Amino acid sequence: MRYALQVQYIGKNYAGSQLQADKPTIQGELEKALGTLIKCSNPCEAQSGKSGGFTGYSNNNRPVKTFFSGRTDRGVNSVGQVVHFDCDKPVVASKFIYSLNEILPPDISVSNLKEVDPKFHAQKSAKKRHYVYEFVNRKCKNAFDGDLMRIKYDIDMERMQKALDYIKGEHDFSSFKSSGTLNPSKVCFIYEAKCRKAGDRVIIDITGNRFLYNMVRAIVGTLLEIEGHNLPPEHMKYVLEAKDRSKAGQNVSPYGLTLKEVTY
């Protein structure tokens, strides 16, 4: 049987979502917790640390293999990451979620679980991915800003939206990719790109069919370069058409980036 999880996490303490040798990752913690829970004869034993015959977790012989809707980098958060895994036995969603959350670290949680078609694939079946980037627009720091980036100069929301409008539709986003992009295809379709303000926080929503490595962070970096240097919003179009990473702004901090939702 195949199951899909909705996973939430704070990425600050992890080297990204994808499994890596000798580094803490979201996938590593999730597979370890799932393996413990599924191999236990009684879920309560997993919560107490009595693993009911569980012989250990090994990267070379993982009891459960997970597949994510997409990779998130070090420091990136999620409230809507979708992960699928296969299990030989049926599970009761409410009990399984409760037990799994008791095992997972405090900065990772599961909010939903459901059985899906055996042909469902968290990554390949996804149609849209919605990311949100948030930063503070204020001269003075605040103790409750947390890890969010703070921009001291005034942001013109109308100009920023005009710049964002240029990335809508299907484009080659080579200018906004980092060298770690594994997929040779650089073409993405952006369904929505908008900015809004809530108090002194600026929130940028971008929804696309797929995203390149560090693409959203590079787009936000370019927006801030336009605002910081008083460039025309059309500069975004120039950067996009250049297909040259050196023309775009720097990658902004990952801490303001959150995977909000995946649509199937």
PyMOL commands that set and color helices and strands:
alter all, ss='L'
color gray80, all
select helices_A, chain A and resi 11-13+26-39+43-48+93-103+143-145+157-165+174-176+215-228+235-242+245-247+254-256
alter helices_A, ss='H'
color red, helices_A
select strands_A, chain A and resi 2-9+67-68+77-86+108-116+128-137+150-151+169-172+187-198+201-208+257-263
alter strands_A, ss='S'
color yellow, strands_A
deselect
rebuild
show_as cartoon
